Amino acid sequence: MITVTLIRDNNQAITGFMVNGHAQAAPHGQDIVCAGVSALTQSSIMGIERHLQREINLVQDRNGLKIELADRPDSLTAAVFETMLLGLTEIAKLYPKSVRIIEHRR
């Protein structure tokens, strides 16, 4: 199962997220669930870092992916993260045994 853990601040704004696990919905290289989650999370990272030019702390290794904003979230970072969450939520509805979304508040 893929677990997406969202980190929200006291104002409910997403400040980062972690992704780990595997969907195991199909053989390696053919798993559309993994591909969808990867596309959404990687696009959000590129949107935040490259398009919005916000500084991030990013760790990507065998255990998964973790991103946190270096500064406070704003309306633009919120738009990117919340759009990512909309897509992830739809995937989780279609594949509830493959994707779990958890929210933590700091």
All heavy atoms as an XYZ file, in Angstrom:
818
protein
N       0.846     -1.186      0.000
C       0.000      0.000      0.000
C       0.887      1.244      0.000
O       1.904      1.296      0.680
C      -0.904      0.001      1.230
C      -1.706      1.286      1.357
S      -2.918      1.273      2.669
C      -4.205      0.372      1.868
N       0.457      2.248     -0.755
C       1.121      3.552     -0.741
C       0.474      4.377      0.364
O      -0.753      4.470      0.432
C       0.953      4.289     -2.083
C       1.651      3.525     -3.205
C       1.497      5.717     -1.979
C       1.394      4.085     -4.584
N       1.300      4.965      1.201
C       0.807      5.862      2.237
C       1.307      7.266      1.943
O       2.511      7.485      1.776
C       1.287      5.432      3.635
O       0.825      4.090      3.879
C       0.757      6.356      4.713
N       0.372      8.201      1.855
C       0.690      9.616      1.676
C       0.336     10.297      2.984
O      -0.816     10.247      3.424
C      -0.111     10.251      0.514
C       0.234     11.725      0.373
C       0.118      9.496     -0.783
N       1.326     10.897      3.621
C       1.108     11.595      4.882
C       1.275     13.082      4.631
O       2.364     13.542      4.270
C       2.106     11.126      5.955
O       2.013      9.700      6.078
C       1.815     11.786      7.296
N       0.191     13.836      4.799
C       0.224     15.285      4.624
C       0.515     15.947      5.955
O       0.001     15.525      6.998
C      -1.120     15.792      4.112
C      -1.589     15.224      2.783
C      -3.019     15.630      2.532
C      -0.694     15.701      1.662
N       1.314     16.989      5.926
C       1.613     17.761      7.124
C       0.921     19.118      6.974
O       1.146     19.824      5.994
C       3.137     17.976      7.297
C       3.903     16.655      7.176
C       3.426     18.691      8.610
C       3.540     15.597      8.168
N       0.081     19.452      7.940
C      -0.628     20.737      7.932
C      -0.210     21.550      9.150
O       0.066     21.010     10.210
C      -2.136     20.537      7.954
C      -2.686     19.936      6.664
C      -4.209     19.944      6.679
N      -4.778     19.332      5.507
C      -5.135     19.983      4.404
N      -4.968     21.292      4.325
N      -5.679     19.337      3.393
N      -0.195     22.875      8.977
C       0.111     23.758     10.101
C      -1.173     24.083     10.873
O      -2.248     23.556     10.565
C       0.860     25.013      9.638
C       0.027     25.940      8.758
O      -1.208     25.749      8.644
O       0.618     26.868      8.175
N      -1.062     24.957     11.838
C      -2.221     25.318     12.667
C      -3.316     26.026     11.885
O      -4.460     26.084     12.329
C      -1.785     26.191     13.844
C      -0.977     25.409     14.850
O      -1.117     24.188     14.951
N      -0.110     26.077     15.574
N      -2.969     26.585     10.724
C      -3.949     27.268      9.879
C      -4.529     26.344      8.814
O      -5.161     26.812      7.867
C      -3.313     28.493      9.215
C      -2.897     29.528     10.230
O      -3.611     29.794     11.185
N      -1.725     30.111     10.034
N      -4.277     25.048      8.942
C      -4.767     24.024      8.016
C      -4.028     23.996      6.677
O      -4.407     23.241      5.782
C      -6.277     24.174      7.750
C      -7.139     24.271      8.975
C      -7.092     23.021      9.826
O      -6.875     21.941      9.329
N      -7.287     23.179     11.107
N      -2.996     24.805      6.503
C      -2.251     24.833      5.242
C      -1.277     23.657      5.189
O      -0.626     23.329      6.187
C      -1.484     26.146      5.103
N      -1.175     23.029      4.034
C      -0.216     21.938      3.855
C       1.183     22.528      3.768
O       1.438     23.437      2.977
C      -0.533     21.124      2.585
C      -1.914     20.475      2.697
C       0.545     20.059      2.345
C      -2.396     19.795      1.425
N       2.076     22.016      4.595
C       3.465     22.491      4.603
C       4.419     21.461      4.013
O       5.589     21.761      3.799
C       3.915     22.840      6.027
O       3.833     21.661      6.838
C       3.061     23.950      6.628
N       3.923     20.256      3.762
C       4.750     19.213      3.180
C       4.017     17.893      3.182
O       2.856     17.800      3.601
N       4.712     16.863      2.687
C       4.117     15.535      2.670
C       5.203     14.473      2.579
O       6.347     14.766      2.217
C       3.112     15.379      1.524
C       3.697     15.518      0.145
C       4.244     14.430     -0.523
C       3.684     16.745     -0.504
C       4.766     14.554     -1.800
C       4.211     16.886     -1.781
C       4.755     15.787     -2.429
N       4.818     13.256      2.917
C       5.678     12.079      2.784
C       4.915     11.024      2.001
O       3.695     10.915      2.146
C       6.046     11.516      4.149
C       6.883     12.458      4.989
S       7.153     11.822      6.655
C       5.575     12.220      7.417
N       5.625     10.273      1.177
C       5.036      9.179      0.417
C       5.944      7.974      0.573
O       7.160      8.076      0.381
C       4.908      9.523     -1.082
C       4.265      8.373     -1.842
C       4.125     10.800     -1.299
N       5.350      6.839      0.918
C       6.140      5.601      0.956
C       5.241      4.411      0.652
O       4.026      4.517      0.674
C       6.875      5.434      2.286
C       5.957      5.443      3.475
O       4.860      4.917      3.416
N       6.393      6.041      4.551
N       5.878      3.314      0.323
C       5.164      2.086      0.030
C       4.981      1.867     -1.458
O       5.449      2.651     -2.286
N       4.301      0.776     -1.775
C       4.031      0.400     -3.158
C       2.578     -0.027     -3.271
O       2.045     -0.689     -2.380
C       4.938     -0.751     -3.588
C       6.384     -0.403     -3.556
N       6.986      0.351     -4.531
C       7.347     -0.666     -2.646
C       8.259      0.517     -4.235
N       8.503     -0.089     -3.074
N       1.948      0.318     -4.375
C       0.532     -0.018     -4.574
C       0.337     -1.507     -4.801
O      -0.653     -2.084     -4.369
C      -0.038      0.768     -5.742
N       1.259     -2.124     -5.515
C       1.175     -3.545     -5.855
C      -0.141     -3.887     -6.549
O      -0.726     -4.944     -6.333
C       1.408     -4.419     -4.624
C       2.771     -4.191     -4.029
C       3.013     -4.958     -2.755
O       2.106     -5.549     -2.185
N       4.256     -4.956     -2.306
N      -0.601     -2.958     -7.397
C      -1.830     -3.171     -8.147
C      -1.569     -3.878     -9.473
O      -2.502     -4.339    -10.121
C      -2.529     -1.837     -8.396
N      -0.293     -3.950     -9.869
C       0.102     -4.597    -11.120
C       1.594     -4.884    -11.041
O       2.281     -4.401    -10.134
C      -0.214     -3.687    -12.305
N       2.129     -5.639    -11.984
C       3.576     -5.894    -11.987
C       4.385     -4.600    -12.066
O       3.911     -3.594    -12.613
C       3.785     -6.747    -13.242
C       2.465     -7.375    -13.515
C       1.442     -6.376    -13.049
N       5.599     -4.653    -11.517
C       6.495     -3.498    -11.534
C       6.616     -2.953    -12.956
O       6.790     -3.712    -13.899
C       7.876     -3.889    -10.991
C       8.839     -2.755    -10.945
N       8.737     -1.744    -10.015
C       9.898     -2.456    -11.723
C       9.713     -0.885    -10.220
N      10.425     -1.292    -11.258
N       6.491     -1.651    -13.098
C       6.578     -1.012    -14.397
C       5.248     -0.910    -15.127
O       5.158     -0.237    -16.148
N       4.220     -1.552    -14.595
C       2.903     -1.523    -15.223
C       1.819     -1.037    -14.260
O       0.639     -1.090    -14.582
C       2.535     -2.920    -15.729
C       3.482     -3.457    -16.759
C       3.149     -4.899    -17.132
O       2.067     -5.403    -16.853
N       4.087     -5.554    -17.780
N       2.212     -0.577    -13.108
C       1.275     -0.218    -12.047
C       0.786      1.215    -12.233
O       1.497      2.170    -11.944
C       1.964     -0.394    -10.693
C       0.990     -0.388     -9.535
O      -0.034      0.317     -9.614
O       1.260     -1.093     -8.550
N      -0.466      1.356    -12.711
C      -0.987      2.698    -12.968
C      -1.251      3.472    -11.679
O      -1.241      4.697    -11.684
C      -2.253      2.676    -13.841
C      -3.394      1.913    -13.158
C      -1.946      2.095    -15.216
C      -4.737      2.076    -13.842
N      -1.470      2.768    -10.580
C      -1.685      3.448     -9.297
C      -0.383      4.127     -8.868
O      -0.369      5.320     -8.538
C      -2.205      2.487     -8.216
C      -2.350      3.206     -6.882
C      -3.530      1.874     -8.649
N       0.718      3.386     -8.901
C       2.026      3.973     -8.567
C       2.353      5.123     -9.519
O       2.830      6.169     -9.092
C       3.131      2.932     -8.641
S       3.225      1.867     -7.192
N       2.080      4.922    -10.795
C       2.376      5.962    -11.779
C       1.566      7.233    -11.510
O       2.095      8.344    -11.584
C       2.096      5.449    -13.188
N       0.292      7.064    -11.176
C      -0.552      8.229    -10.892
C      -0.098      8.986     -9.661
O       0.000     10.220     -9.675
N       0.202      8.255     -8.587
C       0.678      8.900     -7.355
C       2.009      9.591     -7.605
O       2.210     10.735     -7.198
C       0.779      7.873     -6.203
C       1.503      8.464     -5.002
C      -0.608      7.382     -5.811
N       2.899      8.930     -8.322
C       4.201      9.531     -8.624
C       4.050     10.789     -9.464
O       4.708     11.800     -9.200
C       5.099      8.530     -9.368
O       5.445      7.473     -8.526
N       3.198     10.741    -10.474
C       3.003     11.905    -11.339
C       2.467     13.098    -10.549
O       2.950     14.231    -10.711
C       2.058     11.562    -12.488
N       1.498     12.859     -9.696
C       0.921     13.965     -8.918
C       1.918     14.540     -7.913
O       2.043     15.765     -7.791
C      -0.336     13.493     -8.192
C      -1.556     13.265     -9.083
C      -2.615     12.495     -8.325
C      -2.101     14.598     -9.578
N       2.615     13.668     -7.200
C       3.539     14.173     -6.172
C       4.752     14.850     -6.808
O       5.173     15.915     -6.354
C       3.970     13.049     -5.210
O       4.533     11.960     -5.941
C       2.788     12.555     -4.391
N       5.300     14.251     -7.861
C       6.463     14.861     -8.525
C       6.077     16.191     -9.184
O       6.853     17.147     -9.155
C       7.062     13.901     -9.559
C       7.677     12.661     -8.966
C       8.932     12.944     -8.159
O       9.648     13.900     -8.389
N       9.196     12.092     -7.194
N       4.889     16.261     -9.766
C       4.434     17.519    -10.378
C       4.274     18.617     -9.338
O       4.598     19.773     -9.598
C       3.110     17.307    -11.122
O       3.305     16.477    -12.230
N       3.775     18.249     -8.165
C       3.622     19.267     -7.122
C       4.983     19.791     -6.676
O       5.158     20.990     -6.444
C       2.828     18.737     -5.932
O       3.583     17.831     -5.169
N       5.958     18.890     -6.580
C       7.311     19.321     -6.204
C       7.881     20.268     -7.251
O       8.414     21.334     -6.924
C       8.226     18.094     -6.004
C       7.797     17.321     -4.757
C       9.692     18.520     -5.898
C       8.432     15.959     -4.623
N       7.744     19.913     -8.517
C       8.250     20.785     -9.586
C       7.503     22.115     -9.614
O       8.108     23.165     -9.845
C       8.161     20.088    -10.930
C       9.161     18.965    -11.068
S       9.208     18.220    -12.708
C       7.684     17.274    -12.695
N       6.202     22.079     -9.377
C       5.431     23.318     -9.348
C       5.881     24.252     -8.239
O       6.038     25.456     -8.448
N       6.096     23.690     -7.060
C       6.534     24.491     -5.910
C       7.949     25.023     -6.131
O       8.210     26.222     -5.956
C       6.494     23.653     -4.603
C       5.076     23.178     -4.293
C       7.134     24.406     -3.442
C       4.162     24.169     -3.676
N       8.847     24.129     -6.523
C      10.256     24.499     -6.614
C      10.590     25.273     -7.891
O      11.209     26.334     -7.832
C      11.114     23.238     -6.534
C      12.603     23.527     -6.458
C      13.416     22.258     -6.283
O      13.104     21.238     -6.948
O      14.339     22.292     -5.473
N      10.180     24.778     -9.022
C      10.587     25.381    -10.292
C       9.699     26.522    -10.733
O      10.185     27.558    -11.178
C      10.629     24.322    -11.388
C      11.675     23.262    -11.134
C      11.695     22.264    -12.257
N      12.545     21.126    -11.919
C      12.683     20.071    -12.696
N      12.016     19.996    -13.842
N      13.461     19.083    -12.331
N       8.368     26.336    -10.637
C       7.471     27.387    -11.104
C       7.323     28.512    -10.081
O       7.480     29.675    -10.419
C       6.107     26.812    -11.470
C       5.170     27.823    -12.016
N       5.352     28.405    -13.252
C       4.064     28.386    -11.483
C       4.385     29.281    -13.461
N       3.591     29.289    -12.399
N       7.034     28.143     -8.844
C       6.861     29.168     -7.809
C       8.188     29.640     -7.229
O       8.230     30.646     -6.537
C       5.970     28.638     -6.685
C       4.536     28.275     -7.073
C       3.788     27.756     -5.856
C       3.817     29.461     -7.697
N       9.251     28.879     -7.484
C      10.596     29.181     -6.999
C      10.651     29.317     -5.477
O      11.305     30.195     -4.934
C      11.150     30.435     -7.693
C      11.264     30.236     -9.182
C      11.849     31.411     -9.908
O      11.906     32.524     -9.395
N      12.289     31.172    -11.127
N       9.958     28.373     -4.815
C       9.991     28.318     -3.364
C      11.089     27.340     -2.950
O      11.319     26.336     -3.614
C       8.660     27.847     -2.781
C       7.466     28.698     -3.123
C       7.596     30.129     -2.602
N       6.333     30.820     -2.623
C       5.851     31.495     -3.665
N       6.532     31.557     -4.783
N       4.680     32.099     -3.587
N      11.722     27.646     -1.848
C      12.751     26.748     -1.323
C      12.067     25.598     -0.589
O      11.130     25.811      0.188
C      13.681     27.508     -0.387
C      14.867     26.687      0.054
C      15.829     27.481      0.917
O      15.838     28.722      0.839
O      16.552     26.829      1.690
N      12.567     24.396     -0.839
C      12.010     23.214     -0.186
C      13.145     22.377      0.400
O      14.298     22.498      0.000
C      11.202     22.339     -1.169
C      12.089     21.838     -2.318
C       9.977     23.072     -1.679
C      11.435     20.787     -3.187
N      12.771     21.540      1.344
C      13.657     20.500      1.858
C      13.108     19.196      1.309
O      11.956     18.841      1.565
C      13.650     20.493      3.385
C      14.154     21.812      3.948
O      15.180     22.316      3.515
N      13.406     22.379      4.872
N      13.937     18.497      0.529
C      13.494     17.297     -0.162
C      14.427     16.136      0.152
O      15.643     16.277      0.067
C      13.477     17.544     -1.674
C      13.120     16.364     -2.572
C      11.664     15.961     -2.375
C      13.369     16.737     -4.029
N      13.838     15.022      0.538
C      14.587     13.784      0.740
C      13.889     12.709     -0.072
O      12.687     12.488      0.084
C      14.629     13.370      2.230
C      15.319     12.030      2.395
C      15.292     14.444      3.075
N      14.647     12.063     -0.953
C      14.099     10.970     -1.751
C      15.096      9.827     -1.700
O      16.263      9.988     -2.070
C      13.875     11.429     -3.184
C      13.104     10.462     -4.017
C      12.662     11.061     -5.344
O      13.019     12.158     -5.708
N      11.872     10.304     -6.074
N      14.636      8.683     -1.185
C      15.507      7.519     -1.066
C      14.671      6.251     -1.199
O      13.511      6.314     -1.596
C      16.295      7.556      0.245
C      15.414      7.613      1.483
O      14.245      7.172      1.420
O      15.883      8.101      2.525
N      15.248      5.130     -0.858
C      14.538      3.846     -0.969
C      13.294      3.780     -0.102
O      12.382      3.015     -0.372
C      15.456      2.696     -0.595
C      16.518      2.462     -1.585
C      17.326      1.261     -1.191
N      18.382      1.047     -2.170
C      19.355      0.206     -2.018
N      19.445     -0.507     -0.922
N      20.266      0.073     -2.950
N      13.276      4.566      0.970
C      12.136      4.555      1.884
C      10.973      5.394      1.387
O       9.880      5.310      1.932
C      12.560      5.043      3.264
C      13.557      4.100      3.904
O      13.442      2.889      3.775
N      14.561      4.654      4.555
N      11.202      6.243      0.398
C      10.135      7.076     -0.124
C      10.582      8.493     -0.394
O      11.739      8.749     -0.716
N       9.657      9.391     -0.209
C       9.836     10.789     -0.562
C       9.306     11.655      0.572
O       8.243     11.359      1.134
C       9.042     11.057     -1.846
C       8.833     12.474     -2.306
C      10.141     13.010     -2.878
C       7.756     12.508     -3.373
N      10.048     12.709      0.894
C       9.583     13.662      1.901
C       9.925     15.060      1.419
O      11.058     15.330      1.031
C      10.244     13.410      3.255
C       9.773     14.365      4.329
C      10.417     14.079      5.663
C       9.925     15.044      6.715
N      10.570     14.819      8.011
N       8.939     15.945      1.443
C       9.135     17.344      1.072
C       8.531     18.223      2.155
O       7.454     17.915      2.684
C       8.500     17.683     -0.297
C       8.609     19.192     -0.583
C       7.088     17.208     -0.389
C       8.018     19.663     -1.882
N       9.235     19.284      2.477
C       8.710     20.304      3.389
C       9.080     21.665      2.838
O      10.182     21.848      2.307
C       9.297     20.151      4.790
C       8.767     18.945      5.528
C       9.225     18.932      6.969
O      10.378     18.550      7.209
O       8.418     19.324      7.834
N       8.165     22.608      2.963
C       8.473     23.981      2.577
C       9.498     24.545      3.547
O       9.397     24.326      4.757
C       7.215     24.855      2.624
C       6.105     24.517      1.630
C       4.867     25.344      1.945
C       6.575     24.743      0.206
N      10.472     25.276      3.031
C      11.466     25.903      3.899
C      10.868     27.126      4.591
O      11.278     27.479      5.696
C      12.699     26.294      3.090
N       9.902     27.760      3.932
C       9.239     28.941      4.488
C       7.765     28.634      4.720
O       7.290     27.538      4.433
C       9.391     30.126      3.525
C      10.846     30.550      3.381
O      11.550     30.640      4.398
O      11.271     30.781      2.229
N       7.044     29.633      5.170
C       5.616     29.471      5.442
C       4.844     29.249      4.151
O       5.190     29.795      3.111
C       5.093     30.708      6.147
C       5.723     30.932      7.512
C       5.270     32.243      8.087
N       3.826     32.224      8.262
C       3.213     32.447      9.409
N       3.909     32.741     10.479
N       1.913     32.407      9.489
N       3.783     28.455      4.207
C       2.944     28.280      3.019
C       2.204     29.570      2.685
O       2.007     30.424      3.554
C       1.974     27.178      3.433
C       1.962     27.212      4.915
C       3.305     27.716      5.350
N       1.842     29.713      1.427
C       1.049     30.865      1.003
C      -0.063     30.377      0.085
O      -0.219     29.168     -0.110
C       1.924     31.931      0.333
C       2.683     31.417     -0.873
O       2.161     30.546     -1.601
O       3.809     31.883     -1.108
N      -0.826     31.264     -0.479
C      -1.966     30.852     -1.299
C      -1.533     30.078     -2.544
O      -2.253     29.187     -3.010
C      -2.818     32.060     -1.690
O      -2.065     32.951     -2.491
N      -0.372     30.376     -3.083
C       0.087     29.673     -4.279
C       0.572     28.258     -3.952
O       0.246     27.309     -4.674
C       1.184     30.469     -4.978
C       0.739     31.827     -5.538
C       1.926     32.579     -6.117
C      -0.355     31.658     -6.580
N       1.325     28.122     -2.875
C       1.758     26.770     -2.495
C       0.533     25.946     -2.088
O       0.466     24.752     -2.379
C       2.809     26.773     -1.375
O       2.277     27.394     -0.198
C       4.080     27.483     -1.813
N      -0.429     26.587     -1.447
C      -1.662     25.887     -1.065
C      -2.398     25.381     -2.297
O      -2.901     24.251     -2.303
C      -2.562     26.803     -0.239
N      -2.455     26.190     -3.347
C      -3.141     25.780     -4.575
C      -2.482     24.537     -5.174
O      -3.169     23.603     -5.597
C      -3.154     26.925     -5.585
N      -1.159     24.509     -5.186
C      -0.447     23.355     -5.735
C      -0.695     22.117     -4.873
O      -1.069     21.053     -5.378
C       1.061     23.647     -5.865
C       1.833     22.398     -6.252
C       1.317     24.766     -6.872
N      -0.490     22.238     -3.568
C      -0.654     21.084     -2.676
C      -2.096     20.580     -2.638
O      -2.345     19.380     -2.643
C      -0.198     21.418     -1.259
C       1.285     21.415     -1.048
C       1.863     22.332     -0.181
C       2.117     20.498     -1.662
C       3.233     22.329      0.057
C       3.488     20.485     -1.439
C       4.045     21.412     -0.576
N      -3.052     21.487     -2.564
C      -4.457     21.063     -2.482
C      -4.916     20.428     -3.794
O      -5.732     19.499     -3.777
C      -5.363     22.234     -2.094
C      -5.119     22.775     -0.697
C      -5.494     21.822      0.438
O      -6.216     20.823      0.210
O      -5.067     22.071      1.580
N      -4.391     20.888     -4.930
C      -4.706     20.260     -6.212
C      -4.122     18.851     -6.263
O      -4.784     17.908     -6.717
C      -4.190     21.112     -7.380
O      -4.806     22.407     -7.314
C      -4.500     20.469     -8.723
N      -2.887     18.697     -5.775
C      -2.287     17.366     -5.676
C      -3.181     16.468     -4.824
O      -3.465     15.323     -5.199
C      -0.891     17.459     -5.052
C      -0.248     16.105     -4.788
S       1.164     16.183     -3.669
C       0.348     16.469     -2.087
N      -3.648     16.981     -3.694
C      -4.493     16.198     -2.795
C      -5.804     15.793     -3.463
O      -6.276     14.668     -3.262
C      -4.771     16.982     -1.505
C      -5.675     16.306     -0.485
C      -5.141     14.932     -0.088
C      -5.855     17.205      0.730
N      -6.393     16.658     -4.269
C      -7.617     16.287     -4.992
C      -7.376     15.061     -5.873
O      -8.169     14.121     -5.887
C      -8.106     17.464     -5.850
C      -8.714     18.636     -5.108
C      -8.941     19.802     -6.070
C     -10.003     18.243     -4.428
N      -6.272     15.080     -6.605
C      -5.942     13.951     -7.466
C      -5.659     12.686     -6.678
O      -6.140     11.594     -7.031
N      -4.889     12.816     -5.609
C      -4.578     11.653     -4.772
C      -5.833     11.069     -4.134
O      -5.983      9.847     -4.030
C      -3.568     12.027     -3.692
C      -2.166     12.367     -4.162
C      -1.341     12.914     -3.013
C      -1.486     11.155     -4.799
N      -6.740     11.922     -3.727
C      -7.994     11.475     -3.114
C      -8.826     10.670     -4.109
O      -9.414      9.640     -3.744
C      -8.788     12.677     -2.573
O      -7.985     13.349     -1.586
C     -10.106     12.246     -1.945
N      -8.854     11.100     -5.352
C      -9.589     10.351     -6.375
C      -8.962      8.984     -6.618
O      -9.667      7.989     -6.764
C      -9.666     11.153     -7.685
C     -10.588     12.345     -7.600
C     -12.012     11.979     -7.194
O     -12.609     11.055     -7.792
O     -12.542     12.607     -6.254
N      -7.631      8.935     -6.664
C      -6.956      7.643     -6.828
C      -7.267      6.737     -5.632
O      -7.560      5.554     -5.799
C      -5.438      7.829     -7.007
C      -5.148      8.516     -8.344
C      -4.716      6.483     -6.933
C      -3.686      8.915     -8.536
N      -7.230      7.300     -4.426
C      -7.514      6.514     -3.220
C      -8.953      5.995     -3.216
O      -9.219      4.890     -2.732
C      -7.235      7.342     -1.970
N      -9.894      6.764     -3.769
C     -11.282      6.291     -3.864
C     -11.404      5.124     -4.834
O     -12.152      4.176     -4.592
C     -12.199      7.428     -4.334
C     -12.499      8.464     -3.287
C     -13.399      9.534     -3.863
C     -13.592     10.684     -2.921
N     -14.372     11.784     -3.550
N     -10.675      5.192     -5.937
C     -10.737      4.137     -6.943
C      -9.972      2.876     -6.515
O     -10.325      1.774     -6.903
C     -10.180      4.635     -8.272
C     -11.005      5.709     -8.984
C     -10.228      6.279    -10.161
C     -12.337      5.138     -9.438
N      -8.905      3.084     -5.732
C      -8.032      1.981     -5.316
C      -7.794      2.033     -3.801
O      -6.676      2.247     -3.351
C      -6.696      2.052     -6.067
C      -6.855      1.982     -7.566
C      -6.922      3.139     -8.326
C      -6.959      0.755     -8.213
C      -7.078      3.079     -9.704
C      -7.114      0.679     -9.582
C      -7.172      1.850    -10.326
O      -7.334      1.777    -11.687
N      -8.851      1.834     -3.008
C      -8.722      1.977     -1.552
C      -7.784      0.968     -0.895
O      -7.288      1.218      0.194
C     -10.158      1.814     -1.041
C     -10.858      1.051     -2.114
C     -10.205      1.460     -3.405
N      -7.519     -0.143     -1.555
C      -6.590     -1.128     -0.995
C      -5.145     -0.811     -1.365
O      -4.230     -1.480     -0.882
C      -6.947     -2.536     -1.476
C      -8.278     -3.016     -0.949
C      -8.593     -4.407     -1.434
C      -9.945     -4.846     -0.879
N     -10.321     -6.183     -1.359
N      -4.955      0.207     -2.203
C      -3.615      0.534     -2.686
C      -3.088      1.879     -2.205
O      -1.879      2.096     -2.202
C      -3.594      0.514     -4.213
O      -3.907     -0.766     -4.707
N      -3.981      2.805     -1.836
C      -3.551      4.156     -1.445
C      -4.281      4.578     -0.176
O      -5.506      4.467     -0.091
C      -3.824      5.193     -2.565
C      -3.397      6.583     -2.131
C      -3.123      4.795     -3.862
N      -3.510      5.072      0.779
C      -4.061      5.604      2.034
C      -3.513      7.013      2.218
O      -2.321      7.246      2.027
C      -3.647      4.714      3.193
C      -4.056      5.266      4.549
C      -3.734      4.317      5.651
N      -2.310      3.971      5.611
C      -1.681      3.294      6.542
N      -2.324      2.855      7.593
N      -0.404      3.034      6.444
N      -4.373      7.940      2.603
C      -3.969      9.321      2.856
C      -4.191      9.616      4.326
O      -5.276      9.389      4.866
C      -4.774     10.308      1.983
C      -4.546     10.001      0.497
C      -4.380     11.750      2.311
C      -5.443     10.746     -0.454
N      -3.149     10.135      4.959
C      -3.178     10.475      6.384
C      -2.828     11.960      6.508
O      -1.978     12.453      5.767
C      -2.144      9.655      7.167
C      -2.427      8.167      7.043
C      -2.097     10.070      8.634
C      -1.314      7.284      7.576
N      -3.456     12.641      7.426
C      -3.129     14.051      7.668
C      -2.641     14.236      9.104
O      -3.252     13.708     10.022
C      -4.331     14.953      7.385
C      -4.745     14.916      5.932
C      -5.694     16.036      5.552
O      -5.659     17.107      6.190
O      -6.460     15.836      4.606
N      -1.535     14.964      9.236
C      -0.989     15.311     10.543
C      -0.947     16.824     10.675
O      -0.684     17.530      9.709
C       0.442     14.784     10.709
C       0.513     13.312     10.985
N       0.140     12.756     12.175
C       0.899     12.282     10.197
C       0.307     11.458     12.124
N       0.757     11.136     10.926
N      -1.193     17.289     11.864
C      -1.096     18.729     12.139
C       0.102     18.975     13.041
O       0.374     18.207     13.942
C      -2.366     19.225     12.800
C      -3.509     19.152     11.816
C      -4.652     20.032     12.210
N      -5.597     20.185     11.122
C      -6.352     19.216     10.628
N      -6.259     18.015     11.103
N      -7.196     19.459      9.651
N       0.794     20.048     12.775
C       1.942     20.421     13.619
C       1.616     21.632     14.436
O       0.888     22.460     14.131
C       3.150     20.736     12.745
C       3.744     19.494     12.194
C       5.091     19.767     11.663
N       5.684     18.489     11.294
C       6.792     18.376     10.640
N       7.449     19.442     10.284
N       7.261     17.216     10.339
